[in-house]
Amino acid sequence: MKTARILTALIAVVALCSGMQLRHPVQAIALDARLNSPFISEMGGTAYLQLSVTTADIAVKNSRKPMNLSIVLDRSGSMSNENKMEYAKQAFLSLIDQLQSHDILSVVVYDDEITVLRKARRVGGNRASIKRLVEEIYPRGSTNLGGGLLEGLRQAERYASGEHLNRVVLLSDGLANVGMTNPHELNQLSRRYRNKSISVTTMGVGLDYNENLMIGIAESGGGNYYFIERANGLASIVRRELDMISSVLAQNASIHVTLGKGVRLNDIIGCDYTNERNTVIIPVGDLYANDRKEFTLELAVPKGSGSATIASGQIRYEAEKIGREYPSFSTLINFTRDIAEIDKHRDMESQAKADVAVSTRKVEQAMKALDDGDVAAAEQRLEEAKEIINASPAASAAGAGGDAVRSQLGRIESYKKTAKDDDVRRAKKSIQYENYRIQKNK
């Protein structure tokens, strides 16, 4: 039996790499749903549902789809500071070396004007000519970030299809001060192209860019956000992003959740979502090999008795090589008069994730206070985040749950010190980036 299982797994991996659709594969994508406790008071209350999407560690780099990549580079005058432009050019020159000849590449630069240095087309065999275009970029002018993003999306759209891994990488070191500058409009733009299977990754360099804007674009665009305080770290970040794109198993994933009778969604912490009739749709974005994505749903549960389905759902995605047998879940909750039952059956790992997620919401509020220049309010919100963690039932638990809570307590203590930094720009970007990574399980 053991030999048979090993052979089945090997056949599945070989089939995936050769492009065959798997009929009985090792589970490439899994969806798990766990409550912080499967019991709740008969009077109802708040329950936390933890959704986890995990992917198998499958080597796909050598058999990946062709990339359709658009580089959108800020060339405004501030990019001359601290040698940022030179570091950016070196990072993207290295990226060009790693692309395959059948990959699609476009290059857009922006200041107060938008210039398409290279229209979207195959890389081919003459990389030297592409490199010369990048090497000749020099800083000048203002920052029409919106115009650069739009042109990058248009270039990617020319080859956007299920046959390509479609990604726009937007880099900026300054404030969007020319052209389209409204964050809501830019987020809507990214969301619209996301529906065409084009994702957007943003990279903020230095301390002068608008981190709220860059996070919003990446969140709406289904890509990643990076805070790069020093430009000499750009090459490693660009390489990390390229490695992630190279390991995509599925694109444009989303979780469709149907709530039980009378159950209301209060929030999905740190995540955009939409409501369509009785279905909550959570955009997940691209799914990478050996990846894990976590979502914490805060649910208001009505009075009840016996047991009831609190939520059910399914993850959907675009993928050719792993089939379309979408994983699903259905979760029951039990009503009880005995409050001790709730604690007796508490899932400490899920409880820890829920409490950490709730604390990150307080950290977000602290960052908003820093934006408003209210340091005292920011310190108060961080103290409230600390209180949430200290009150967690998982705080003294052994295992992964307790470790997660204690790690978050240490981070919050660090945030409180950082928030008093004389350079508020650095403090806010640093805290907000780490909080983003905790929420996204990165």
C-alpha positions in Angstrom: 0.0 0.0 0.0 2.8 2.4 0.9 4.5 1.8 -2.5 1.2 2.4 -4.3 0.7 5.7 -2.6 4.2 6.8 -3.5 3.7 5.8 -7.2 0.4 7.7 -7.3 2.0 10.9 -6.0 4.9 10.6 -8.5 2.5 10.1 -11.4 0.5 13.2 -10.3 3.6 15.4 -10.2 4.9 14.1 -13.6 1.5 14.7 -15.1 1.4 18.3 -13.7 4.8 19.0 -15.2 4.0 17.6 -18.6 0.7 19.6 -18.9 -1.7 16.7 -18.4 -4.9 17.4 -16.4 -4.8 15.5 -13.2 -7.6 13.1 -12.5 -6.6 11.9 -9.1 -3.7 14.2 -8.1 -2.1 15.0 -4.9 -4.2 17.9 -3.7 -2.6 20.9 -5.3 -4.9 23.4 -3.6 -6.7 22.9 -0.3 -9.3 25.0 1.5 -9.8 24.7 5.2 -12.3 26.3 7.5 -12.0 26.3 11.3 -13.9 28.2 14.0 -12.3 29.7 17.1 -14.8 27.4 18.9 -17.4 25.0 17.5 -19.7 26.0 20.4 -21.5 29.3 21.0 -24.1 30.6 23.5 -27.8 30.0 22.7 -28.1 33.7 22.9 -25.7 34.0 19.9 -22.7 36.2 19.7 -19.4 36.8 17.8 -17.6 33.9 16.1 -14.4 33.9 14.1 -14.0 31.7 11.1 -10.5 31.1 9.9 -10.2 30.3 6.2 -6.9 28.9 5.0 -5.8 28.3 1.4 -2.7 26.1 1.1 -0.9 24.9 -2.0 1.3 21.9 -2.6 5.1 22.3 -2.9 5.2 21.5 -6.7 8.1 22.6 -8.9 6.5 24.5 -11.7 9.3 27.0 -12.6 10.6 25.0 -15.6 7.1 24.3 -16.9 5.4 27.6 -16.1 3.3 29.6 -18.5 5.0 32.5 -20.4 5.0 35.7 -18.4 3.3 38.8 -19.6 5.2 41.4 -17.6 4.9 45.1 -17.7 7.6 47.2 -15.8 6.3 50.6 -14.8 9.2 52.7 -13.5 9.1 56.2 -11.8 11.7 58.4 -13.5 10.8 61.6 -11.6 13.5 63.9 -10.3 13.6 62.5 -6.8 14.8 59.1 -8.2 18.2 60.8 -8.5 18.4 60.9 -4.7 20.4 58.2 -2.9 21.2 56.6 -6.3 17.7 55.2 -6.4 17.5 55.2 -10.2 20.8 53.3 -10.6 19.7 50.6 -8.1 16.3 50.3 -9.9 17.9 50.0 -13.3 20.4 47.3 -12.0 17.5 45.4 -10.5 15.4 45.4 -13.7 18.5 44.6 -15.8 19.0 41.5 -13.7 15.3 40.6 -14.2 15.6 40.8 -17.9 18.4 38.2 -17.8 16.1 35.8 -16.0 13.2 36.0 -18.5 12.7 33.4 -21.1 12.7 34.2 -24.8 8.9 33.4 -25.1 8.0 35.8 -22.2 6.3 39.0 -23.1 7.9 42.2 -21.7 6.9 45.9 -21.9 8.6 48.8 -20.2 6.9 52.1 -19.3 8.5 55.1 -17.6 6.7 58.1 -16.1 7.4 61.5 -14.8 4.9 64.3 -15.8 4.9 62.5 -19.2 4.3 58.8 -20.0 6.8 57.1 -22.3 6.5 53.5 -23.6 10.1 52.5 -24.0 9.2 49.0 -25.2 5.8 47.9 -26.3 4.6 44.5 -25.2 6.2 41.7 -27.2 8.3 38.6 -26.9 11.7 39.0 -25.3 13.3 37.0 -28.0 17.0 36.5 -28.2 18.3 40.1 -28.3 18.3 41.1 -24.6 21.1 43.6 -25.2 18.7 46.0 -27.0 16.2 45.8 -24.2 18.9 46.5 -21.6 20.1 49.6 -23.6 16.6 51.0 -23.2 16.7 50.6 -19.5 20.3 51.8 -19.1 19.4 55.1 -20.9 16.6 56.1 -18.4 17.5 59.2 -16.4 15.5 61.0 -13.7 13.5 64.2 -14.5 10.1 65.9 -13.9 7.1 65.2 -11.6 5.2 62.0 -10.8 2.2 61.0 -13.0 1.9 57.6 -11.2 -1.7 57.1 -12.4 -0.8 57.6 -16.0 2.1 55.2 -15.8 0.0 52.6 -14.1 -2.7 52.9 -16.7 -0.3 52.6 -19.6 1.4 49.6 -18.0 -2.0 47.9 -17.6 -2.8 48.7 -21.2 0.4 47.1 -22.4 -0.2 44.0 -20.3 -3.8 43.8 -21.7 -2.5 43.3 -25.2 -1.4 39.8 -24.4 -3.6 39.1 -21.3 -5.1 35.6 -21.4 -5.1 32.4 -19.6 -2.0 31.4 -21.5 0.1 33.9 -19.7 1.1 35.0 -16.2 0.0 38.6 -16.4 1.6 41.1 -14.0 2.3 44.8 -13.8 5.2 45.8 -11.5 4.9 49.5 -10.4 7.8 51.2 -8.7 7.7 54.7 -7.2 9.6 56.8 -4.7 7.3 59.8 -4.5 3.8 61.2 -4.2 1.4 61.0 -7.2 1.1 64.7 -8.0 0.2 64.9 -11.7 -2.7 63.3 -13.6 -4.9 60.7 -11.9 -4.1 61.1 -8.2 -7.3 60.0 -6.4 -6.7 56.8 -4.5 -10.2 55.5 -5.1 -9.9 55.9 -8.8 -6.5 54.2 -8.9 -7.9 51.3 -6.8 -10.8 51.0 -9.1 -8.5 51.0 -12.1 -6.4 48.1 -10.6 -9.6 46.2 -9.7 -11.0 46.5 -13.2 -7.9 45.0 -14.8 -7.7 42.4 -12.1 -11.0 41.1 -13.5 -9.0 40.6 -16.7 -6.5 38.4 -14.9 -3.9 41.2 -14.7 -2.4 41.6 -11.2 -0.5 44.6 -10.0 2.5 44.6 -7.6 3.7 47.9 -6.1 7.2 48.7 -4.8 7.6 51.9 -2.7 11.2 53.1 -2.4 12.5 55.4 0.3 10.3 57.5 2.7 8.5 60.0 0.5 5.9 57.9 -1.3 2.3 57.4 -0.2 2.1 53.9 1.4 -1.7 54.0 1.7 -1.9 54.5 -2.0 0.6 51.8 -2.9 -1.0 49.3 -0.5 -4.4 50.1 -1.9 -3.3 49.6 -5.5 -1.6 46.2 -4.7 -4.6 45.1 -2.7 -7.1 46.0 -5.4 -4.8 44.6 -8.1 -4.3 41.2 -6.4 -0.5 41.6 -6.3 2.1 42.3 -3.6 3.2 45.4 -1.8 6.9 46.0 -0.8 8.3 48.8 1.4 12.0 49.2 0.3 13.5 51.8 2.7 17.0 51.6 1.0 17.3 51.3 -2.7 20.2 48.9 -2.5 17.6 46.3 -1.4 15.7 46.6 -4.7 17.5 43.7 -6.5 16.5 41.1 -3.9 12.9 42.3 -3.9 12.6 42.2 -7.7 14.1 38.7 -7.7 11.7 37.6 -5.0 8.7 38.9 -7.0 10.0 37.2 -10.1 10.4 33.9 -8.3 6.8 34.2 -7.0 5.4 34.8 -10.4 7.4 31.8 -11.7 5.7 29.6 -9.2 2.0 30.5 -9.9 -0.3 27.4 -9.8 -3.5 29.3 -10.4 -4.7 32.8 -11.2 -7.5 35.1 -10.2 -8.6 33.0 -7.3 -11.6 33.9 -5.1 -13.4 32.3 -2.2 -17.2 32.4 -2.5 -18.8 32.2 1.0 -22.5 31.6 1.7 -23.5 32.5 5.3 -25.9 30.5 7.3 -29.5 31.6 8.1 -29.4 34.9 10.1 -25.6 35.0 10.2 -24.1 38.4 9.4 -20.5 39.3 8.3 -19.0 42.0 10.4 -15.7 42.1 8.7 -13.0 40.2 6.9 -10.0 41.6 8.7 -7.4 43.3 6.5 -9.1 42.2 3.3 -11.3 43.6 0.5 -14.4 41.7 -0.3 -17.8 42.2 -2.1 -21.3 41.0 -1.4 -23.4 39.6 -4.2 -26.9 38.7 -2.9 -26.3 36.1 -0.2 -22.7 35.4 -1.3 -19.5 37.0 0.0 -16.7 37.0 -2.5 -13.1 37.2 -1.2 -10.5 38.0 -3.9 -7.5 35.9 -3.3 -5.3 36.7 -6.3 -2.7 34.4 -7.7 -1.9 31.2 -5.9 1.8 30.2 -5.7 3.3 26.8 -5.1 4.0 26.0 -1.4 1.9 29.0 -0.3 -0.6 29.7 2.5 -3.1 32.5 2.6 -5.2 33.2 5.7 -8.5 35.1 6.1 -10.3 35.9 9.3 -14.0 36.3 9.1 -15.8 38.0 12.0 -19.4 36.7 12.1 -22.4 37.8 14.1 -24.4 34.7 15.0 -28.1 35.0 16.0 -29.9 33.1 18.8 -30.3 29.4 18.2 -30.4 25.8 19.4 -29.0 22.5 18.4 -26.6 23.0 15.6 -26.6 25.0 12.3 -24.4 25.7 9.3 -22.6 28.9 10.0 -21.0 29.2 6.6 -20.2 27.2 3.5 -18.1 28.0 0.4 -15.8 27.2 -2.4 -12.6 28.5 -3.9 -12.5 29.1 -7.6 -9.6 29.9 -9.8 -8.2 29.8 -13.3 -5.8 26.9 -13.9 -5.2 24.4 -16.7 -2.8 21.9 -15.2 -4.5 21.2 -11.9 -8.1 20.7 -13.1 -11.2 22.4 -11.9 -12.3 20.3 -9.0 -12.7 23.3 -6.7 -12.2 22.7 -3.0 -15.2 23.5 -0.8 -16.1 23.7 2.9 -19.2 23.6 5.2 -18.9 24.6 8.8 -21.3 23.8 11.7 -21.7 25.6 15.0 -23.3 24.2 18.1 -25.5 26.2 20.4 -25.1 25.6 24.2 -26.4 26.9 27.5 -23.2 25.8 29.2 -20.6 28.5 28.6 -17.9 26.2 29.8 -18.5 24.1 26.6 -17.2 27.0 24.5 -13.8 27.2 26.3 -13.6 23.4 26.6 -13.7 22.9 22.8 -11.9 26.1 21.9 -9.4 25.7 19.0 -6.4 27.6 20.4 -4.6 28.0 17.1 -7.7 29.5 15.4 -8.4 31.6 18.4 -4.8 32.9 18.3 -5.1 33.8 14.6 -8.4 35.6 15.3 -7.0 37.6 18.2 -3.9 38.5 16.2 -6.1 39.6 13.3 -8.3 41.8 15.6 -5.1 43.4 17.0 -3.9 44.2 13.5 -7.1 46.2 13.0 -6.2 48.3 16.0 -2.7 48.8 14.5 -4.4 50.0 11.3 -6.3 52.6 13.3 -3.1 53.7 15.0 -1.6 54.3 11.5 -4.6 56.4 10.6 -4.0 58.5 13.7 -0.3 58.9 12.7 -1.5 60.1 9.2 -3.6 62.7 11.0 -0.7 63.8 13.1 -2.2 62.5 16.4 0.6 60.6 18.0 -1.3 60.3 21.3 -4.2 58.6 19.6 -1.8 56.3 17.8 -0.3 55.2 21.1 -3.8 54.6 22.6 -4.8 52.4 19.7 -1.5 50.4 20.0 -2.2 50.0 23.7 -5.7 48.7 22.8 -4.1 46.2 20.4 -1.8 45.1 23.3 -4.8 44.6 25.6 -6.6 42.4 23.0 -3.5 40.2 22.8 -3.1 40.0 26.6 -6.8 39.0 26.9 -6.5 36.2 24.3 -7.5 32.8 25.7 -4.5 31.5 23.7 -2.0 33.8 25.4 -0.8 31.2 27.8 -1.4 28.2 25.6 1.4 25.9 24.4 2.0 25.2 20.8 1.7 27.3 17.6 -1.3 29.3 18.9 0.4 30.5 22.0 3.6 31.3 20.1 1.7 33.4 17.6 0.0 35.5 20.3 3.3 36.0 22.1 5.1 37.0 18.9 2.4 39.6 18.2 2.7 41.0 21.7 6.4 41.5 21.0 5.7 43.2 17.7 3.2 45.6 19.3 5.7 46.5 22.0 8.1 47.3 19.2 5.5 49.3 17.4 4.9 51.5 20.5 8.6 52.3 20.6 8.8 52.9 16.8 5.8 55.2 16.8 7.8 57.6 19.0 10.5 57.9 16.3 11.3 61.4 15.4 10.9 60.5 11.7 7.1 59.7 11.5 7.4 58.8 7.8 9.8 55.9 8.6 7.8 54.8 11.7 4.5 54.6 9.9 5.9 52.9 6.8 7.8 50.4 8.9 4.9 49.5 11.2 2.3 49.5 8.4 4.4 47.2 6.2 4.9 44.7 8.9 1.2 44.8 9.8 0.3 44.3 6.2 2.6 41.2 6.1 1.0 39.8 9.2 -2.5 40.2 7.8 -1.4 38.6 4.5 0.5 35.8 6.2 3.7 36.8 4.2 
